[in-house]
Amino acid sequence: MELFQLRYFFEVAKHQHVRKSAEILHVTQPAVTNAIHRLEAELGVELFIASGRNIRLTECGKFLYEELTPFMESLETLPARIKEITSRGQATVRLNILAAWTLITEAIIEYQRIDNNLNVQLIQNELNELADITVSTTMHYHGKKNDSVYVCTEPIYLAVPNVPKFQGKDSISLQEVQDDGFIKLSGSKKFCSICEHLCALAEVHPRIQFESDSPSAVKNMISANMGIGFWPGFSWGKVDARRVLLKTVKGIDCSRDIVITQRKNRVENLRVALFYAWLTKYVDIYSQCCKR
């Protein structure tokens, strides 16, 4: 799912007319149609249905449109708001990414298309206390949620090969697969300790087939159908369903909280605050759209 797909959907939903929306977006009509079809395929639902010569939103389409409206309206006014503070010079955001690296870096790329004067300094250090914004994860967040602490719960699925043994099952217990060969994230990554805790909760000792401290390597090995592994519901993106199936883990609460925190104990930087507001809304919209 990409931001341009949501933008195309939102425009068509607002006007319920593909050709008019394409003209407003300054793209071709097939580009709009293909983007919406891809979005429907990823979500697994229809967003529009034919109504005579026109189209109208399905119930799922109405829900998505309502959820997107505040985000898209904010996005449309964002350039003007940023322009008001460009006189302050180039701003730097020190962003400490301890979790959901793929999702957060994609969000940064999208944001810099809007404000390319924002310099994002990336950090990856649990002990760093100077970051403006920190993205972390924990099993269950017990701190206080407020305007500078955003918390989003992400399901953790079990990624298994698309073979008869696993087909037709909505959920799988860890006991069923502990001897099948696991692809494991190692090292000091927080997601690694969460996965180990989940196995301890289920009282299983999985047979480790391959482990790496690189999330990309683990993702690629699982995607290549070389073993079973834990897969965060939206921050790691989609899997190829022809090769890999995502199954709910039976018997335990298999999820984690993604926590995005803005540090407030420095001179207030409006560009940092604006980026934080956009980042948390981006993650919130993305997580809602990716719910299975």
TIZA-47577 format. One line per 5 residues: for each residue x, y, z of N, C-alpha, C, CB. Coordinates in steps of 0.2 Angstrom, whole numbers, plus 5000, padded with zeros to 4 digits. Atoms other than C-alpha are relative to their C-alpha. Glycine has a CB too. Example, Ala and Ser with C-alpha at 12.3 -4.5 7.8 and 13.67 -1.06 7.14 Angstrom:
BEGIN
5004/4994/5000/5062/4978/5039/5004/5006/5000/4995/5000/5006 ~ 4996/4994/4999/5068/4995/5036/4996/5005/5003/5002/5002/4993
END
This chain:
BEGIN
5004/4994/5000/5000/5000/5000/5004/5006/5000/4995/5000/5006 ~ 4996/4994/5000/5007/5017/4995/4996/5006/5001/5004/5000/4993 ~ 5004/4993/4998/5002/5035/4999/4996/5002/4994/5005/5005/5002 ~ 5003/4997/5006/4998/5039/4981/4994/4996/4998/5005/4999/4993 ~ 5006/5004/5001/4985/5024/4980/4995/5003/5005/5002/4993/5002
5004/4997/4996/4977/5032/4995/4997/5007/4998/5002/5000/5007 ~ 5002/4993/5003/4977/5049/4987/4995/4999/4994/5006/5004/4998 ~ 5005/5002/5006/4969/5042/4971/4994/4998/5002/5004/4995/4995 ~ 5006/5002/4997/4956/5033/4981/4996/5006/5003/5001/4994/5005 ~ 5003/4995/4997/4952/5048/4991/4997/5005/4995/5005/5004/5005
5002/4996/5005/4950/5059/4976/4994/4997/4996/5005/5002/4995 ~ 5006/5003/5004/4938/5047/4967/4994/4999/5005/5002/4993/4997 ~ 5006/5000/4995/4928/5044/4983/4997/5007/5001/5003/4997/5007 ~ 5003/4993/4999/4926/5063/4985/4995/5002/4994/5005/5005/5001 ~ 5004/4998/5006/4920/5065/4967/4995/4995/4997/5004/5003/4995
5003/5006/5003/4914/5047/4963/5000/5001/4993/4993/5000/5003 ~ 4999/5000/5007/4920/5050/4946/5007/5000/4998/4997/5007/4997 ~ 4993/5001/5001/4936/5043/4939/5003/5005/4996/5001/4993/4997 ~ 4997/4996/5005/4939/5054/4924/5001/5007/5003/4995/5001/4994 ~ 4999/4994/4997/4936/5070/4934/5006/5000/5005/4994/5002/5003
4994/5001/4995/4948/5064/4948/5006/5000/4997/4998/4994/5004 ~ 4994/5000/5004/4961/5060/4935/5002/5007/4998/5000/4995/4994 ~ 4999/4994/5003/4960/5077/4928/5003/5005/5006/4994/5004/4997 ~ 4998/4996/4994/4962/5085/4946/5007/4998/5002/4995/4999/5006 ~ 4993/5002/4998/4977/5074/4950/5005/5000/4994/4999/4992/5001
4995/4999/5005/4985/5077/4933/5003/4994/4998/5005/5006/5001 ~ 4997/5006/5002/4987/5059/4929/4995/4997/4995/5001/4995/5006 ~ 5004/5003/5005/4979/5047/4916/4994/4996/5004/5003/4996/4995 ~ 5006/5004/4997/4962/5038/4920/5002/4993/5001/4994/5001/4995 ~ 4998/5007/4999/4970/5021/4918/5005/5000/5006/5004/4997/4994
4996/5000/4994/4983/5026/4931/4996/5000/5007/5005/5006/5000 ~ 5005/5000/4994/4969/5030/4944/4997/4994/5001/4995/5006/4999 ~ 5004/5007/4999/4959/5014/4940/5005/4995/5002/4997/4999/4993 ~ 4995/5005/4998/4975/5003/4941/5002/5001/5008/5006/5000/4996 ~ 4998/4999/4993/4980/5011/4958/4994/4998/5005/5001/5008/5001
5005/5002/4996/4963/5008/4965/4999/4993/5000/4993/5004/4998 ~ 5001/5008/5000/4962/4990/4959/5006/4997/5004/5001/4998/4993 ~ 4995/5003/4996/4979/4987/4967/4998/5001/5008/5007/5004/4999 ~ 5002/4999/4993/4973/4995/4983/4994/4995/5003/4997/5007/5001 ~ 5005/5005/4998/4957/4984/4983/5003/4993/5001/4995/5000/4995
4997/5007/4999/4968/4968/4980/5004/5000/5006/5005/4999/4994 ~ 4996/5001/4993/4979/4972/4995/4996/5000/5006/5005/5006/5000 ~ 5004/5000/4995/4965/4976/5006/4995/4994/5000/4996/5006/5000 ~ 5004/5006/5000/4955/4961/5000/4992/5002/5000/5001/4995/5005 ~ 5007/4998/5000/4939/4971/4998/4998/5004/4994/4998/5004/5007
5002/4995/5005/4929/4981/4985/4999/5007/5003/4994/4997/4996 ~ 5001/4993/4997/4929/5000/4988/4995/5003/4996/5007/5003/5000 ~ 5005/4997/5005/4918/5005/4973/4996/4994/4997/5003/5004/4995 ~ 5004/5004/5004/4903/4997/4964/4997/5004/4995/4995/4996/5004 ~ 5003/4996/5005/4895/5002/4948/4993/5002/5002/5000/4996/4993
5007/4998/4999/4879/5012/4949/4998/5004/4994/5000/5005/5007 ~ 5002/4997/5006/4872/5015/4932/5006/5002/4996/4995/5006/5001 ~ 4994/4998/5004/4885/5025/4922/5005/5003/5005/4998/5005/4995 ~ 4995/4997/4995/4893/5031/4939/5002/4994/5004/4996/5005/5004 ~ 4998/5004/4994/4901/5023/4954/4998/5002/5006/5008/4998/4999
5001/4998/4993/4898/5023/4972/5004/4996/5005/4992/5000/5002 ~ 4996/5004/4995/4907/5018/4988/4996/4994/5003/5002/5005/5005 ~ 5003/5006/4996/4904/5001/4996/5001/5002/5007/5004/4994/4999 ~ 4999/4998/4993/4903/5001/5015/5007/5000/5002/4996/4994/5004 ~ 4993/5000/4998/4921/4997/5016/5003/5006/4997/5004/4994/4997
4997/4994/5003/4925/5011/5004/4998/5006/5004/4997/5001/4993 ~ 5003/4995/4996/4914/5023/5015/5005/5001/5006/4993/4999/5002 ~ 4996/5000/4994/4924/5018/5030/5007/5002/4999/5000/4992/5003 ~ 4993/4998/5002/4941/5020/5022/5000/5008/4999/5003/4996/4994 ~ 5001/4993/5002/4935/5037/5015/5000/5005/5007/4995/5002/4996
5001/4996/4993/4930/5043/5033/5006/5000/5004/4994/4997/5004 ~ 4994/5000/4996/4946/5037/5041/5005/5004/4997/5002/4993/5000 ~ 4995/4997/5004/4957/5045/5027/4998/5008/5000/5000/4998/4993 ~ 5002/4993/5001/4947/5062/5027/5005/5005/5004/4993/5001/5002 ~ 4996/4995/4996/4956/5071/5042/5008/5000/4998/5000/4998/5007
4993/5001/5002/4973/5064/5036/5002/5004/4994/5002/4993/5000 ~ 4999/4997/5007/4971/5070/5018/4999/5007/5000/4996/4996/4995 ~ 5001/4992/4999/4964/5087/5023/5006/5003/5003/4994/5001/5004 ~ 4994/4997/4997/4979/5089/5034/5006/5000/4995/5002/4996/5007 ~ 4994/5001/5005/4991/5083/5020/4999/5006/4995/4999/4994/4997
5001/4995/5005/4983/5096/5008/5002/5007/5003/4993/5000/4998 ~ 4998/4993/4997/4986/5111/5020/5007/5000/5003/4995/5001/5006 ~ 4994/5000/4998/5003/5105/5025/5005/5004/4997/5003/4993/5000 ~ 4996/4995/5003/5013/5114/5012/5000/5007/5002/5000/4999/4992 ~ 5001/4993/4998/5006/5130/5016/5002/5002/5008/4992/5002/5000
4998/4999/4993/5009/5128/5035/5008/4999/5001/4997/4994/5004 ~ 4993/5000/5000/5027/5123/5031/5003/5006/4998/5002/4993/4996 ~ 4998/4994/5004/5029/5138/5020/5001/5006/5005/4996/5002/4995 ~ 5000/4995/4995/5025/5149/5035/5006/5000/5005/4994/4999/5004 ~ 4994/5000/4995/5040/5143/5045/5006/4998/4996/4999/4994/5005
4993/5002/5004/5053/5140/5031/5005/5006/5001/4998/5000/4993 ~ 4995/4995/4998/5060/5157/5036/5004/4999/5006/4996/5007/5001 ~ 4996/5002/4995/5067/5149/5051/5006/4996/4998/4995/4996/5005 ~ 4994/5004/5002/5079/5140/5041/4999/4992/5000/5006/5002/5004 ~ 5000/5008/5001/5083/5121/5038/4999/4998/5007/5005/4997/4997
5000/5003/4994/5077/5111/5053/5003/4993/5000/4992/5000/5003 ~ 4997/5007/5000/5085/5095/5059/4996/4996/5005/5007/5000/5002 ~ 5003/5004/4995/5075/5081/5067/5004/4994/5002/4993/4997/4997 ~ 4996/5006/4998/5085/5068/5077/4995/4994/5001/5005/5002/5006 ~ 5005/5005/4999/5075/5052/5075/5004/4993/5001/4996/4999/4993
4997/5007/4997/5080/5036/5085/4995/4995/4998/5001/5001/5007 ~ 5004/5005/5002/5073/5021/5076/5002/4993/5003/4999/5000/4992 ~ 4998/5006/4997/5073/5006/5087/4995/4994/4998/5000/5000/5008 ~ 5005/5005/5002/5058/4997/5079/4997/5002/4993/4995/4998/5005 ~ 5004/4999/5006/5048/4996/5063/5004/5005/4995/4993/5004/5002
4995/4996/5004/5063/5003/5053/4997/5001/4993/5006/4996/4999 ~ 5002/4999/5007/5055/4999/5035/4994/5005/5000/4998/4993/4998 ~ 5005/4995/5000/5039/5008/5039/5001/5007/5001/4994/4997/5005 ~ 4998/4993/4998/5047/5023/5047/5004/5003/4995/5004/5000/5007 ~ 4996/4997/5006/5059/5025/5033/4996/5002/4994/5006/4996/4998
5005/4999/5006/5045/5024/5020/4996/5007/5002/4995/4995/4999 ~ 5004/4994/4998/5036/5038/5030/5004/5006/4999/4998/4999/5008 ~ 4995/4994/5001/5052/5049/5030/5000/5002/4993/5007/4998/5003 ~ 4999/4999/5007/5053/5047/5011/4994/5004/4998/5001/4994/4996 ~ 5006/4997/5002/5035/5052/5009/4999/5007/5003/4994/4996/5003
5001/4993/4997/5036/5067/5021/5005/5005/4996/5002/5000/5007 ~ 4995/4995/5003/5052/5074/5012/4998/5002/4993/5007/4996/5000 ~ 5003/4998/5006/5042/5075/4996/4996/5006/5001/4996/4995/4997 ~ 5004/4994/4999/5032/5088/5005/5005/5006/5003/4995/4998/5006 ~ 4995/4995/4997/5046/5097/5015/5007/4997/4999/4998/5001/5008
4993/5003/5002/5063/5093/5007/5005/5004/5004/5001/5000/4993 ~ 4995/4996/4997/5071/5106/5018/5001/4997/5007/4998/5007/5001 ~ 4999/5003/4993/5069/5095/5034/5005/4995/4999/4993/4997/5002 ~ 4994/5005/5000/5085/5086/5038/4998/4995/5006/5007/5004/5001 ~ 5002/5006/4995/5081/5069/5047/5007/4997/5001/4995/4995/4997
4994/5003/4997/5096/5063/5057/4998/4994/5003/5004/5005/5004 ~ 5002/5007/4997/5094/5044/5060/5005/4998/5005/4999/4995/4994 ~ 4996/5003/4994/5100/5036/5076/4997/4993/5001/4999/5005/5006 ~ 5002/5007/4998/5099/5018/5082/5004/4998/5006/5001/4995/4994 ~ 4996/5001/4994/5104/5018/5100/4995/5001/5006/5006/5005/5001
5004/5000/4994/5094/5013/5115/5001/5005/5005/4999/4993/5003 ~ 4998/4996/4994/5104/5023/5127/5000/5008/4998/5007/4998/5002 ~ 5000/4993/5002/5102/5040/5117/4994/5003/5003/5000/5000/4992 ~ 5005/4996/4997/5093/5053/5126/4999/5007/4997/5001/5001/5008 ~ 5000/4994/5003/5095/5067/5114/4996/5000/4994/5007/5002/4998
5005/5001/5006/5083/5061/5100/4994/5004/5001/4999/4993/4999 ~ 5006/4996/5000/5069/5073/5096/4994/4995/5000/4999/5004/4994 ~ 5005/5004/5000/5058/5058/5092/5003/4993/5000/4996/5001/4993 ~ 4998/5007/5000/5060/5039/5096/4995/4996/4999/5003/4999/5008 ~ 5004/5006/5001/5052/5024/5089/5002/4994/5003/4999/5000/4992
4998/5006/4996/5052/5009/5100/4995/4995/5000/5002/5002/5007 ~ 5005/5006/4999/5043/4993/5104/5000/4997/5006/5000/4996/4994 ~ 5001/5004/4994/5037/4983/5119/4994/4996/4999/5000/5005/5006 ~ 5006/5005/5000/5025/4969/5123/4994/5004/5001/5002/4994/5005 ~ 5006/4996/4998/5013/4980/5132/5003/5006/5003/4996/4996/5005
4998/4993/4997/5016/4999/5135/4995/5001/5006/4999/5005/4994 ~ 5004/4998/4994/5011/5004/5152/5001/5007/5003/5002/4995/5006 ~ 4999/4993/4998/5016/5022/5152/4994/5004/4999/5006/5003/4996 ~ 5006/4995/5001/5005/5037/5151/5000/5002/4992/5001/5006/5004 ~ 5001/4998/5007/4998/5041/5133/4998/5007/5000/4995/4995/4996
5002/4993/5000/4997/5059/5129/5002/5003/4993/5003/5005/5005 ~ 4998/4998/5007/5001/5071/5114/5007/5000/4998/4998/5008/5000 ~ 4993/5001/5002/5019/5067/5114/5002/4993/5001/5005/5004/5005 ~ 4999/5007/5000/5017/5048/5116/4995/4997/4997/5000/4997/5008 ~ 5004/5004/5004/5009/5038/5103/5001/4993/5000/5000/5003/4992
5000/5007/4999/5005/5020/5105/4995/4996/4995/4999/4998/5007 ~ 5004/5003/5005/4999/5008/5091/5002/4992/5001/5002/5002/4993 ~ 4999/5007/4999/4996/4989/5094/5001/4997/4993/4995/4997/5004 ~ 4999/5004/5007/5003/4978/5080/4999/4992/5001/5007/5002/4997 ~ 5000/5007/4999/4998/4960/5079/5006/4997/4997/4994/4997/4996
4994/5004/5003/5012/4947/5076/4998/4993/4998/5006/4999/5006 ~ 5003/5006/5002/5008/4933/5065/5006/4995/4999/4997/5001/4993 ~ 4995/5005/5001/5017/4917/5061/5000/4999/4992/4998/4993/5004 ~ 4999/5001/5007/5024/4916/5043/5002/4993/4999/5005/5005/4997 ~ 4999/5007/5002/5023/4898/5036/4999/4999/4993/4995/4996/5004
5000/5001/5007/5025/4890/5019/4993/4999/4998/5004/4994/4999 ~ 5007/5001/5003/5009/4889/5008/5000/4993/4998/4999/5005/4995 ~ 5000/5007/5001/5008/4870/5009/4994/4997/5003/5007/4996/5002 ~ 5006/5003/4998/4994/4858/5012/4999/5000/5008/4999/4994/4997 ~ 5000/5001/4993/4999/4856/5030/4997/5006/5004/5007/4999/5003
5002/4994/4997/4995/4874/5034/4994/5004/4997/5006/5005/5000 ~ 5005/4997/5004/4982/4878/5021/4993/4999/5004/4999/4998/4993 ~ 5006/5001/4997/4964/4881/5028/5000/5001/5007/4997/4993/4998 ~ 5000/4999/4992/4969/4885/5046/5001/5007/5001/5006/4996/5003 ~ 5000/4993/4998/4965/4902/5053/5006/5001/5005/4994/5002/5003
4995/4998/4994/4977/4900/5068/5004/4993/5001/4997/5002/5006 ~ 4995/5005/4998/4992/4889/5073/5003/5001/5006/5005/4999/4994 ~ 4996/5000/4993/5000/4885/5090/5007/4999/4998/4997/4995/5005 ~ 4993/5000/5001/5018/4887/5092/5003/4992/5001/5004/5004/5005 ~ 4998/5007/4999/5019/4869/5098/4999/4996/4994/4995/4997/5005
5001/5004/5006/5013/4863/5081/5006/5001/4995/4994/5002/4996 ~ 4995/4998/5005/5028/4871/5072/5007/5000/5003/4999/5006/4996 ~ 4994/4998/4997/5042/4871/5085/5006/4995/4997/5000/4998/5007 ~ 4994/5004/5003/5052/4857/5075/5000/5001/4993/4998/4993/5001 ~ 5000/4998/5007/5049/4865/5058/5006/5004/4997/4994/5003/4998
4995/4996/5002/5064/4876/5058/4998/5007/4999/5003/4998/4993 ~ 5002/4993/4999/5063/4894/5063/5006/5005/4997/4999/5002/5007 ~ 4995/4994/5002/5071/4910/5055/4999/5005/5005/4998/5002/4992 ~ 5001/4996/4994/5075/4921/5069/5005/5006/5000/5003/4995/5006 ~ 4996/4994/4999/5081/4938/5073/5004/5000/5006/4995/5007/5000
4995/5000/4994/5096/4939/5084/5002/5006/5002/5005/4995/4999 ~ 4997/4993/4998/5106/4952/5093/4996/5003/5006/5001/5004/4994 ~ 5004/4996/4995/5099/4966/5104/4994/5003/4998/5005/5005/5002 ~ 5007/4997/5003/5084/4970/5093/4995/4999/5005/4999/4998/4993 ~ 5005/5001/4995/5069/4973/5104/4995/4995/4997/4996/5007/5001
5005/5005/5003/5058/4962/5092/5003/4993/5001/4999/5001/4992 ~ 4997/5006/4999/5070/4948/5095/4998/4998/5007/5008/5000/5000 ~ 5002/5001/4993/5067/4949/5114/4993/4998/5001/5002/5005/5005 ~ 5007/5001/5000/5048/4950/5111/4999/4993/4997/4996/5005/4996 ~ 5001/5007/5003/5049/4934/5100/5002/4995/5005/5003/4999/4993
4997/5005/4995/5059/4925/5113/4995/4999/5006/5007/5002/5003 ~ 5005/5000/4995/5046/4930/5126/4994/4996/4998/4998/5007/5002 ~ 5006/5003/5002/5032/4924/5116/5001/4992/5000/4998/5002/4992 ~ 4999/5007/5000/5040/4907/5114/5000/4997/5007/5007/4998/4997 ~ 5000/5002/4993/5043/4906/5133/4993/5000/5003/5004/5005/5004
5007/5001/4997/5024/4910/5136/4997/4994/4997/4997/5006/4997 ~ 5003/5006/5003/5020/4896/5124/5003/4993/5003/5000/5000/4993 ~ 4996/5005/4998/5033/4885/5133/5002/4995/4995/4996/4996/5005 ~ 4997/5003/5005/5041/4880/5117/5007/5002/4999/4996/5001/4993 ~ 4993/4998/5001/5059/4879/5112/5001/4998/4992/5005/4995/5004
5000/5001/5007/5059/4881/5093/5007/4998/4997/4997/5006/4996 ~ 4994/5002/5003/5072/4873/5082/5002/5006/4995/4999/4993/4996 ~ 4998/4994/5004/5082/4888/5075/5004/4997/4994/5005/5004/5004 ~ 4997/5002/5006/5087/4885/5057/5005/5005/4997/4995/4999/4995 ~ 4996/4995/5003/5094/4902/5053/4999/5006/5005/4999/5002/4993
5001/4994/4997/5097/4918/5063/5005/5005/4998/5000/4999/5008 ~ 4996/4995/5002/5103/4935/5059/4998/5006/5004/4999/5002/4993 ~ 5002/4994/4997/5104/4952/5067/4997/5006/4996/5006/5003/5004 ~ 5002/4995/5005/5098/4960/5051/4992/4998/4999/5004/4999/4994 ~ 5007/5001/5001/5079/4962/5050/4999/4998/4992/4996/5006/5002
5000/5001/5007/5081/4963/5031/5001/4993/4998/5004/5005/4996 ~ 4998/5007/5002/5090/4946/5030/4994/4995/5003/5006/4998/5003 ~ 5006/5004/4998/5076/4938/5041/4994/5000/4996/4999/5002/5008 ~ 5006/4999/5004/5062/4945/5031/5001/4996/4993/4999/5007/4998 ~ 4998/5003/5007/5071/4939/5014/5000/4992/5001/5006/5003/4998
4999/5008/4999/5074/4921/5021/4993/4998/5001/5004/4999/5006 ~ 5007/5002/4999/5056/4920/5027/4996/5000/4993/4996/5004/5006 ~ 5004/4999/5006/5049/4927/5011/5002/4995/4994/5001/5007/4997 ~ 4997/5005/5005/5060/4915/5001/4997/4993/5002/5007/5000/5000 ~ 5003/5006/4998/5050/4901/5010/5006/4995/5003/4997/4997/4994
4995/5004/4997/5066/4895/5019/4999/4998/5007/5007/5003/4999 ~ 5002/5001/4993/5058/4893/5036/4995/5004/5003/5007/5001/5004 ~ 5006/4997/4997/5045/4898/5048/5003/5006/5004/4996/4995/5005 ~ 4998/4994/4996/5046/4915/5057/4994/5004/5003/5005/5004/4997 ~ 5005/4995/4998/5037/4928/5067/5000/5006/4995/5001/5003/5007
5001/4995/5005/5030/4942/5056/4996/5006/5002/4998/4998/4993 ~ 5005/4995/4998/5024/4959/5062/4995/5002/4995/5005/5007/5002 ~ 5006/4999/5004/5007/4963/5055/5000/5005/4995/4994/5001/5004 ~ 5000/4995/5006/5010/4979/5045/5007/5003/5000/4995/5005/5002 ~ 4993/4996/5001/5028/4986/5049/5005/4997/4995/5003/5001/5007
4996/5003/5004/5036/4973/5039/4998/4999/4993/5002/4993/5002 ~ 5003/5001/5006/5025/4974/5024/4996/4994/4998/5005/5002/4995 ~ 5003/5006/5002/5016/4961/5014/5004/4994/4998/4996/5001/4994 ~ 4997/5006/5002/5021/4943/5010/4997/4998/4993/5000/4994/5005 ~ 5003/5003/5006/5019/4934/4994/4996/4994/5002/5006/4998/4995
5004/5006/4997/5004/4923/4998/5000/4994/4995/4992/5003/4999 ~ 4999/5006/5004/5008/4911/4984/5005/4996/5003/5002/5002/4993 ~ 4995/5004/4997/5023/4906/4994/4999/4999/5008/5007/5003/4998 ~ 5000/5000/4993/5020/4911/5012/4993/5002/5003/5005/5006/5002 ~ 5007/4998/4997/5004/4912/5023/5002/5003/5007/4996/4994/5001
5000/4997/4993/5002/4923/5039/4994/4997/5004/5000/5008/4999 ~ 5005/5003/4995/4993/4914/5053/5000/5003/5007/5001/4992/5000 ~ 5000/4998/4993/4987/4920/5069/5002/4995/5005/4992/5001/5002 ~ 4997/5005/4995/4996/4912/5084/4995/4998/5005/5006/5003/5003 ~ 5006/5003/4996/4984/4901/5094/5003/5000/5008/4998/4993/4998
4999/5002/4993/4984/4901/5113/5004/5006/5004/5004/4994/5001 ~ 4997/4995/4997/4994/4917/5117/4998/5007/4997/5008/4999/5001 ~ 5001/4993/5003/4992/4936/5115/5006/5002/4996/4999/5005/5005 ~ 4994/4999/5004/5004/4938/5100/5000/5007/4997/5000/4994/4995 ~ 5000/4993/5002/5006/4957/5098/5006/5004/5003/4993/5003/5001
4996/4996/4997/5017/4971/5102/4997/5007/4999/5007/5000/4997 ~ 5002/4993/5000/5015/4990/5105/5006/5004/4996/4998/5003/5007 ~ 4996/4996/5002/5024/5002/5094/4999/5007/5003/5000/5001/4992 ~ 5001/4994/4996/5028/5018/5104/5004/5005/4996/5002/4999/5007 ~ 4996/4995/5003/5033/5034/5096/4999/5006/5005/4997/5002/4993
4999/4995/4995/5039/5048/5108/5003/5006/4998/5003/4997/5006 ~ 4997/4994/5002/5042/5066/5105/5003/5003/5007/4995/5005/4997 ~ 4997/4998/4994/5055/5073/5118/4998/5008/5000/5008/5000/4999 ~ 5003/4993/4999/5048/5090/5125/5005/5004/5004/4994/4999/5003 ~ 4995/4996/4996/5063/5095/5136/5005/5004/4997/5003/4996/5005
4995/4995/5004/5071/5107/5123/4996/5005/4997/5004/4996/4995 ~ 5003/4994/5003/5067/5123/5115/4995/4997/4994/5005/5005/4997 ~ 5005/5003/5005/5051/5119/5105/5002/5002/4993/4993/5003/5002 ~ 4999/5000/5008/5054/5116/5086/4994/4999/4997/5006/4996/4998 ~ 5007/5002/5003/5038/5118/5076/5001/4995/4995/4998/5007/4997
5000/5005/5005/5045/5108/5062/5001/4993/5003/5007/5002/4996 ~ 5000/5006/4996/5049/5094/5074/4993/4998/5002/5005/5000/5006 ~ 5007/5001/4998/5031/5095/5081/4996/4998/4994/4997/5006/5004 ~ 5004/5002/5006/5024/5095/5063/5002/4993/4998/5001/5006/4995 ~ 4998/5007/5002/5034/5080/5058/4997/4995/5004/5008/5000/4999
5003/5005/4995/5029/5071/5074/4993/4998/4999/5002/5002/5007 ~ 5007/5001/5001/5011/5074/5071/4998/4996/4993/4996/5007/5000 ~ 5001/5004/5006/5012/5068/5053/5002/4993/5000/5004/5004/4994 ~ 4998/5007/4999/5022/5053/5057/4995/4995/5004/5007/5000/5003 ~ 5005/5004/4996/5010/5047/5070/4994/4998/4996/4999/5003/5007
5006/5000/5004/4995/5050/5059/5002/4995/4994/4998/5006/4997 ~ 4998/5005/5005/5004/5040/5045/5000/4993/5002/5007/5002/4997 ~ 5000/5007/4997/5007/5025/5056/4993/4998/5002/5005/5000/5006 ~ 5006/5001/4998/4990/5026/5062/4995/4998/4994/4996/5006/5004 ~ 5004/5002/5006/4982/5026/5045/5002/4994/4997/5000/5006/4995
4998/5006/5003/4993/5013/5038/4998/4994/5004/5008/5000/5000 ~ 5002/5006/4996/4990/5001/5053/4992/4999/4999/5001/5002/5007 ~ 5007/5001/5001/4971/5004/5051/4998/4996/4993/4996/5006/5001 ~ 5001/5003/5007/4972/5000/5032/5002/4993/4999/5003/5005/4995 ~ 4997/5007/5001/4982/4984/5035/4997/4995/5004/5007/5001/5001
5003/5005/4996/4971/4976/5047/4997/4994/4996/4994/5003/5005 ~ 5002/5006/5004/4967/4958/5041/4992/4999/5002/5004/4994/5002
END
